[in-house]
Amino acid sequence: MKKAARPPASLDRANRAFARSHPGESGERQPVHTVYGGAHLFRSDTAPKLGALARRALEEYAPTPALLAEALGLQASEGQAYAATIHGRVKAKLEREPVEDFRIDFEDGYGHRPDAEEDGHARAAAREVARGLREGTLPPFIGIRIKPLSSELAGRGLRTLELFVTALVREARALPAGFVVTLPKVTIAEQVRAAARALAALESRHRLRKGALRLELMVETPQSILAPSGEAALPALVAAAGGRCSGAHFGTYDYTASCNITAAHQVMTHPACEFAKHVMQVSLAGTGVMLSDGATNVMPVGPHRAAPGAALTPDQVAENRAAVHRAWKLHFDDVRASLRQGFYQGWDLHPAQLPTRYAAVFSFFLEGLEAASTRLRNFIEKAAQATLVGDVFDDAATGQGLLNYFLRGVGCGAITPEEAQATGLSLDEIKTRSFLAILKGRRDGQ
């Protein structure tokens, strides 16, 4: 039998280059959301306080599983036990880890202020982060959003970045795990390069590990979707970050405004948004850059507030509940639409959105749990040989995708470790985050 032909060296080099630029998912946990708030309001205990407000909203407007199911339109066919599971896990999540990611905002949520005032807030916010790091009150992921590096605001944005990082490192002598800098309204690659150079300089000055300061890009302009040449713009923008870019976050309202879409139609499900997000997906697929959707801007807040010492009337209570339930249903549907499109993270603007964020995420994972468990269990048993389960045909390429489903579900609390082990995998195997490593370990153990 003749040996297989030796591929040309140029092909080998090209394949290796592609593998370096498309390593697949990083294996890091991706938060299911980013909550953001003005830097002037941030305190070390902001995340616990948001959790308390979220629990209060759940207790006031959906104290029972039936009320939550009614408000969100959870599948009636799943029965009362399913509604109780969702309600219970949402409540537990709000107790245990109400905020997964928080962005201290010096842009839209902060506004334009005198330089001296923003300088003070940059240093003060850094001190609060350091205090939260010491006291264990920070969420698992945290970062800052600076102003865009446009001609008008670049100096201000870079100064805030320098002041914040310098104060944080001096106070805490370390960066929080999961710390990231968000760059908004990107239009050209040089803005990203300038941010990356500033981050490298700060690492050198403060003796931080190279690459410790990561960058997220906000996709809020048509120029960040399509370049003047007609090519997808995002690969060049990510490349300009020099390996620092960990995420690309879609900005629904700035993007639609840039496309001249009127305010009444600036919604997450607008076709213009769906086009932009699909371009984000196909241009960054396999690169390891995490994608995030935007926010629902209709807040779950009732129209009536009781005067001091007074109580709301029954009609006012009912109107408040109806208003919150309408906003909850919109948010729930938006999050579920994002999940169906493959966007596993989004932005939240109000603590009362946290119950519906988790209800949407948990219901999404639980509804597919049984089928995914069966597929992965059979797939593992067949040792990555193609297998037919029901009417869904799997090949080897889907193995990692099925594993990622469980990693995401367990990571956010939607799926319990015991439910994940119904796949036939141990927790240690699941934690390897690699389908190929699991198969190799099982072959070596035979």
C-alpha positions as CSV (number, residue, x, y, z in Angstrom):
1,M,0.0,0.0,0.0
2,K,1.3,3.4,-1.0
3,K,1.8,6.0,1.7
4,A,-0.4,9.0,1.7
5,A,1.1,11.9,-0.2
6,R,3.1,14.4,1.9
7,P,1.2,17.7,1.9
8,P,3.2,20.8,0.7
9,A,4.9,22.9,3.4
10,S,2.8,25.9,2.4
11,L,-0.4,24.1,3.2
12,D,0.9,23.0,6.5
13,R,1.9,26.5,7.4
14,A,-1.5,27.8,6.3
15,N,-3.3,25.2,8.4
16,R,-1.2,26.0,11.4
17,A,-1.9,29.8,11.0
18,F,-5.6,29.1,10.7
19,A,-5.5,27.0,13.9
20,R,-3.8,29.8,15.8
21,S,-6.3,32.4,14.7
22,H,-9.3,30.0,15.2
23,P,-8.6,28.1,18.4
24,G,-12.3,27.6,19.3
25,E,-13.9,28.5,22.6
26,S,-11.4,29.5,25.2
27,G,-12.8,27.2,27.8
28,E,-13.3,30.1,30.2
29,R,-16.7,30.6,31.8
30,Q,-18.8,33.2,30.0
31,P,-21.2,35.2,32.2
32,V,-24.8,35.2,31.1
33,H,-25.1,38.9,31.4
34,T,-23.4,42.2,32.1
35,V,-25.1,44.7,34.4
36,Y,-23.9,48.2,34.1
37,G,-24.3,51.4,36.1
38,G,-22.8,54.9,36.3
39,A,-19.3,55.0,37.8
40,H,-20.3,57.8,40.2
41,L,-22.8,55.3,41.8
42,F,-20.6,52.3,42.1
43,R,-19.8,50.9,45.6
44,S,-18.0,47.8,46.8
45,D,-21.3,46.2,47.7
46,T,-23.2,47.2,44.6
47,A,-23.7,43.6,43.5
48,P,-25.2,42.4,46.8
49,K,-27.5,45.4,46.8
50,L,-28.7,44.7,43.3
51,G,-29.4,41.1,44.4
52,A,-31.5,42.3,47.3
53,L,-33.5,44.6,45.0
54,A,-34.0,41.7,42.5
55,R,-35.2,39.4,45.3
56,R,-37.6,42.0,46.4
57,A,-39.0,42.4,42.9
58,L,-39.5,38.6,42.7
59,E,-41.2,38.5,46.1
60,E,-43.5,41.4,45.2
61,Y,-44.5,40.5,41.7
62,A,-44.0,36.8,41.4
63,P,-43.9,35.2,44.9
64,T,-45.2,31.9,43.6
65,P,-44.1,29.6,40.7
66,A,-47.6,30.0,39.2
67,L,-47.4,33.8,39.1
68,L,-43.9,33.7,37.5
69,A,-45.1,31.1,34.9
70,E,-48.2,33.2,34.1
71,A,-46.1,36.4,33.7
72,L,-43.5,34.8,31.4
73,G,-45.7,32.4,29.5
74,L,-43.7,29.4,30.6
75,Q,-44.8,26.2,28.9
76,A,-48.0,25.0,30.5
77,S,-47.3,21.5,29.2
78,E,-44.3,21.2,31.5
79,G,-46.6,21.4,34.5
80,Q,-46.4,22.8,38.0
81,A,-43.2,20.9,38.9
82,Y,-41.4,22.7,36.0
83,A,-42.6,26.1,37.1
84,A,-41.5,25.3,40.7
85,T,-38.0,24.3,39.5
86,I,-37.5,27.5,37.5
87,H,-38.8,29.7,40.3
88,G,-36.7,27.8,42.9
89,R,-33.5,28.0,40.9
90,V,-34.0,31.7,40.1
91,K,-34.5,32.5,43.8
92,A,-31.4,30.5,44.7
93,K,-29.4,32.2,42.1
94,L,-30.4,35.6,43.3
95,E,-29.3,34.6,46.8
96,R,-26.0,33.0,45.8
97,E,-24.8,35.0,42.8
98,P,-27.2,37.7,41.7
99,V,-24.8,39.5,39.4
100,E,-22.3,37.6,37.2
101,D,-20.7,40.5,35.5
102,F,-20.7,44.3,36.2
103,R,-19.4,47.1,34.1
104,I,-18.5,50.4,35.9
105,D,-19.6,52.9,33.3
106,F,-17.9,56.1,32.4
107,E,-19.9,56.5,29.1
108,D,-23.6,56.5,28.5
109,G,-24.5,55.6,32.1
110,Y,-22.2,58.4,33.4
111,G,-22.4,61.3,30.9
112,H,-20.1,64.2,30.3
113,R,-18.7,65.9,33.4
114,P,-15.9,68.3,34.3
115,D,-12.5,66.7,34.0
116,A,-11.8,67.1,37.7
117,E,-15.0,65.4,38.6
118,E,-14.4,62.4,36.3
119,D,-10.8,62.1,37.7
120,G,-12.2,61.9,41.2
121,H,-14.8,59.3,40.2
122,A,-12.2,57.2,38.4
123,R,-10.0,57.0,41.5
124,A,-13.0,56.5,43.9
125,A,-14.4,53.7,41.8
126,A,-11.0,52.0,41.8
127,R,-10.8,52.2,45.6
128,E,-14.3,50.7,45.8
129,V,-13.3,47.8,43.6
130,A,-10.2,47.2,45.7
131,R,-12.4,47.2,48.8
132,G,-14.8,44.8,47.2
133,L,-11.9,42.5,46.3
134,R,-10.8,42.5,50.0
135,E,-14.3,41.9,51.3
136,G,-15.4,39.4,48.7
137,T,-18.4,41.4,47.5
138,L,-17.4,41.7,43.9
139,P,-19.2,39.6,41.2
140,P,-17.1,36.9,39.4
141,F,-16.5,39.3,36.4
142,I,-16.1,43.1,36.5
143,G,-14.7,45.9,34.5
144,I,-15.0,49.5,33.3
145,R,-16.3,51.1,30.2
146,I,-14.4,54.2,29.2
147,K,-15.4,56.8,26.7
148,P,-14.9,56.2,23.0
149,L,-11.6,57.0,21.5
150,S,-13.1,59.5,19.0
151,S,-11.3,62.7,18.2
152,E,-13.4,64.6,20.8
153,L,-13.2,62.0,23.7
154,A,-10.0,60.0,23.2
155,G,-8.0,62.0,25.7
156,R,-10.7,61.8,28.4
157,G,-11.2,58.0,27.8
158,L,-7.5,57.2,28.1
159,R,-7.0,59.4,31.1
160,T,-9.8,57.7,33.0
161,L,-8.4,54.3,32.1
162,E,-4.9,55.3,33.4
163,L,-6.3,56.8,36.6
164,F,-8.6,53.9,37.4
165,V,-6.0,51.1,36.7
166,T,-3.3,53.0,38.6
167,A,-5.5,53.6,41.7
168,L,-6.7,50.0,41.6
169,V,-3.3,48.4,41.4
170,R,-1.9,50.7,44.1
171,E,-4.8,50.0,46.4
172,A,-5.3,46.2,45.8
173,R,-1.9,45.3,44.4
174,A,-3.8,43.0,42.0
175,L,-6.5,42.9,39.4
176,P,-9.8,41.2,40.1
177,A,-10.3,37.9,38.3
178,G,-12.3,38.5,35.1
179,F,-11.4,42.2,34.9
180,V,-11.9,43.7,31.5
181,V,-11.9,47.2,29.8
182,T,-14.8,47.9,27.4
183,L,-14.2,50.2,24.5
184,P,-17.5,51.7,23.1
185,K,-18.5,53.0,19.7
186,V,-15.5,51.5,17.8
187,T,-15.3,52.7,14.1
188,I,-11.7,52.2,13.1
189,A,-8.9,49.8,13.9
190,E,-6.6,52.6,15.2
191,Q,-8.9,53.2,18.1
192,V,-8.5,49.6,19.2
193,R,-4.7,49.7,18.7
194,A,-4.5,52.9,20.8
195,A,-6.4,51.2,23.6
196,A,-4.2,48.1,23.3
197,R,-1.1,50.3,23.5
198,A,-2.4,52.0,26.6
199,L,-3.1,48.7,28.3
200,A,0.4,47.4,27.5
201,A,1.9,50.5,28.9
202,L,-0.1,50.2,32.1
203,E,1.0,46.5,32.4
204,S,4.6,47.5,32.1
205,R,4.4,50.4,34.5
206,H,2.6,48.4,37.2
207,R,4.5,45.1,36.6
208,L,1.3,43.3,35.6
209,R,1.4,40.1,33.6
210,K,1.5,40.7,29.9
211,G,-2.1,40.4,28.6
212,A,-3.6,40.8,32.1
213,L,-5.6,43.8,30.9
214,R,-8.2,42.4,28.5
215,L,-10.3,44.4,26.1
216,E,-14.0,44.1,25.0
217,L,-15.2,45.9,21.8
218,M,-18.7,47.4,21.6
219,V,-20.3,46.8,18.2
220,E,-22.5,49.9,18.0
221,T,-21.8,51.4,14.6
222,P,-22.2,50.2,11.0
223,Q,-18.5,50.8,10.5
224,S,-17.7,48.0,13.0
225,I,-19.8,45.6,10.9
226,L,-18.7,46.4,7.4
227,A,-15.5,48.1,6.4
228,P,-15.4,50.6,3.5
229,S,-14.1,47.7,1.3
230,G,-17.2,45.8,1.9
231,E,-15.4,43.2,4.0
232,A,-16.5,42.2,7.5
233,A,-14.8,44.8,9.8
234,L,-14.6,42.8,13.1
235,P,-11.7,40.5,12.2
236,A,-9.4,43.5,11.6
237,L,-10.7,45.2,14.8
238,V,-10.0,42.1,16.9
239,A,-6.6,41.7,15.3
240,A,-5.8,45.3,16.2
241,A,-6.2,44.4,19.9
242,G,-3.1,42.3,19.6
243,G,-4.5,39.2,21.3
244,R,-6.3,41.2,24.1
245,C,-9.8,41.1,22.7
246,S,-11.9,38.7,24.8
247,G,-15.4,39.8,23.8
248,A,-17.6,41.7,21.3
249,H,-20.8,43.2,22.7
250,F,-23.6,44.4,20.5
251,G,-25.1,47.9,21.3
252,T,-28.7,47.7,20.1
253,Y,-29.7,51.4,20.4
254,D,-26.6,53.1,19.2
255,Y,-26.5,50.7,16.3
256,T,-30.1,51.2,15.2
257,A,-29.8,55.0,15.7
258,S,-26.7,54.9,13.4
259,C,-28.8,53.1,10.8
260,N,-31.5,55.9,11.0
261,I,-34.1,53.7,12.6
262,T,-36.5,55.7,14.6
263,A,-36.7,55.3,18.4
264,A,-40.1,53.5,18.3
265,H,-38.5,50.7,16.3
266,Q,-35.2,50.4,18.0
267,V,-35.7,46.9,19.5
268,M,-33.4,43.9,19.9
269,T,-35.3,41.9,17.3
270,H,-35.2,44.5,14.5
271,P,-33.9,42.9,11.3
272,A,-31.0,45.4,11.2
273,C,-29.9,44.0,14.6
274,E,-30.3,40.4,13.5
275,F,-28.2,41.1,10.4
276,A,-25.4,42.8,12.5
277,K,-25.4,40.0,15.0
278,H,-25.2,37.3,12.4
279,V,-22.2,39.1,10.8
280,M,-20.6,39.1,14.3
281,Q,-21.2,35.4,14.6
282,V,-19.8,34.3,11.2
283,S,-16.8,36.7,11.2
284,L,-15.7,35.7,14.7
285,A,-16.7,32.0,14.8
286,G,-13.9,29.8,16.1
287,T,-11.8,32.8,17.2
288,G,-12.5,32.4,21.0
289,V,-14.0,35.9,21.1
290,M,-17.1,35.8,23.3
291,L,-20.3,37.5,21.9
292,S,-22.9,39.4,23.9
293,D,-26.2,40.8,22.8
294,G,-27.6,44.2,23.9
295,A,-30.2,45.2,26.5
296,T,-34.0,45.5,26.7
297,N,-34.7,49.2,27.6
298,V,-38.2,48.8,28.9
299,M,-37.8,48.7,32.6
300,P,-40.0,46.5,34.9
301,V,-41.2,49.4,37.1
302,G,-44.7,50.0,38.2
303,P,-46.3,53.5,37.5
304,H,-47.5,54.0,41.1
305,R,-45.5,54.7,44.3
306,A,-47.0,55.0,47.7
307,A,-46.6,58.3,49.5
308,P,-44.7,58.2,52.8
309,G,-47.0,56.6,55.4
310,A,-49.6,55.6,52.9
311,A,-50.4,52.5,51.0
312,L,-51.3,51.8,47.4
313,T,-54.9,51.0,46.5
314,P,-55.8,47.5,45.3
315,D,-56.2,48.9,41.8
316,Q,-52.8,50.6,41.9
317,V,-51.2,47.4,43.1
318,A,-52.8,45.5,40.2
319,E,-51.6,48.2,37.7
320,N,-48.1,48.0,39.0
321,R,-48.1,44.2,38.7
322,A,-49.4,44.3,35.2
323,A,-46.8,46.8,34.1
324,V,-44.0,44.8,35.6
325,H,-45.3,41.6,34.1
326,R,-45.4,43.2,30.6
327,A,-41.8,44.4,30.9
328,W,-40.8,41.0,32.3
329,K,-42.4,39.2,29.4
330,L,-40.6,41.5,26.9
331,H,-37.3,41.0,28.6
332,F,-37.8,37.2,28.8
333,D,-38.7,37.0,25.1
334,D,-35.7,39.1,24.1
335,V,-33.3,36.9,26.2
336,R,-34.8,33.7,24.8
337,A,-34.4,35.1,21.2
338,S,-30.8,35.9,21.9
339,L,-30.2,32.4,23.2
340,R,-31.8,30.8,20.1
341,Q,-29.5,32.9,18.0
342,G,-26.4,31.6,19.8
343,F,-25.8,34.8,22.0
344,Y,-25.4,33.4,25.5
345,Q,-24.8,36.8,27.2
346,G,-26.6,40.1,27.2
347,W,-26.8,43.4,29.0
348,D,-29.2,44.2,31.9
349,L,-30.1,47.7,33.0
350,H,-32.2,47.3,36.1
351,P,-32.1,44.9,39.1
352,A,-35.7,43.8,38.5
353,Q,-34.5,42.4,35.2
354,L,-32.4,39.8,37.0
355,P,-35.2,37.4,37.8
356,T,-36.3,37.3,34.1
357,R,-32.7,37.0,32.9
358,Y,-32.2,33.9,34.9
359,A,-35.7,32.5,34.3
360,A,-35.1,32.8,30.5
361,V,-31.6,31.3,30.7
362,F,-32.7,28.5,33.0
363,S,-35.8,27.6,31.0
364,F,-33.7,27.5,27.8
365,F,-31.3,25.0,29.2
366,L,-33.8,22.9,31.1
367,E,-36.1,22.5,28.1
368,G,-33.3,20.9,26.1
369,L,-31.8,18.9,29.0
370,E,-33.2,15.5,28.4
371,A,-32.5,15.4,24.7
372,A,-29.0,16.8,25.1
373,S,-28.2,14.3,27.9
374,T,-29.3,11.4,25.7
375,R,-27.3,12.6,22.7
376,L,-24.1,13.2,24.7
377,R,-24.4,9.9,26.6
378,N,-24.9,7.9,23.4
379,F,-22.2,9.9,21.7
380,I,-19.6,9.2,24.4
381,E,-20.6,5.5,24.4
382,K,-20.0,5.3,20.7
383,A,-16.5,6.9,21.2
384,A,-17.1,9.7,18.8
385,Q,-18.5,7.5,16.0
386,A,-21.5,8.9,14.3
387,T,-24.7,7.8,16.0
388,L,-28.5,8.3,15.4
389,V,-30.6,9.2,18.5
390,G,-34.2,9.7,17.7
391,D,-34.4,11.9,14.6
392,V,-31.2,13.9,15.3
393,F,-28.0,12.7,13.6
394,D,-24.7,13.6,15.3
395,D,-21.2,13.5,13.9
396,A,-18.0,14.1,15.7
397,A,-18.1,17.9,15.3
398,T,-21.1,18.2,17.6
399,G,-19.5,16.5,20.6
400,Q,-17.8,19.7,21.8
401,G,-21.0,21.6,21.2
402,L,-23.0,19.3,23.4
403,L,-20.3,19.5,26.1
404,N,-20.4,23.3,25.9
405,Y,-24.2,23.2,26.4
406,F,-23.6,21.5,29.8
407,L,-20.7,23.7,30.7
408,R,-22.8,26.8,30.2
409,G,-25.8,25.3,32.0
410,V,-23.9,24.2,35.0
411,G,-21.8,27.3,35.2
412,C,-24.8,29.6,35.5
413,G,-26.8,27.3,37.8
414,A,-29.5,26.3,35.2
415,I,-28.4,22.6,35.4
416,T,-27.3,20.9,38.6
417,P,-24.2,18.8,38.7
418,E,-26.3,15.7,39.3
419,E,-28.4,16.5,36.1
420,A,-25.2,16.9,34.1
421,Q,-23.9,13.5,35.3
422,A,-27.0,12.0,33.5
423,T,-24.8,12.3,30.4
424,G,-22.6,9.5,31.8
425,L,-19.8,11.9,32.4
426,S,-18.2,12.6,35.8
427,L,-17.8,16.2,37.1
428,D,-14.1,15.9,36.6
429,E,-14.6,14.9,33.0
430,I,-17.0,17.8,32.4
431,K,-14.5,20.2,34.0
432,T,-11.8,19.3,31.4
433,R,-13.9,21.4,29.0
434,S,-12.6,19.3,26.2
435,F,-14.6,16.6,24.4
436,L,-11.4,15.2,22.8
437,A,-9.7,15.1,26.2
438,I,-12.6,13.1,27.6
439,L,-12.5,10.6,24.8
440,K,-8.7,10.3,25.1
441,G,-9.0,9.8,28.9
442,R,-11.6,7.0,28.4
443,R,-9.5,5.3,25.7
444,D,-6.4,5.4,27.9
445,G,-8.3,4.1,30.8
446,Q,-9.6,1.1,29.0
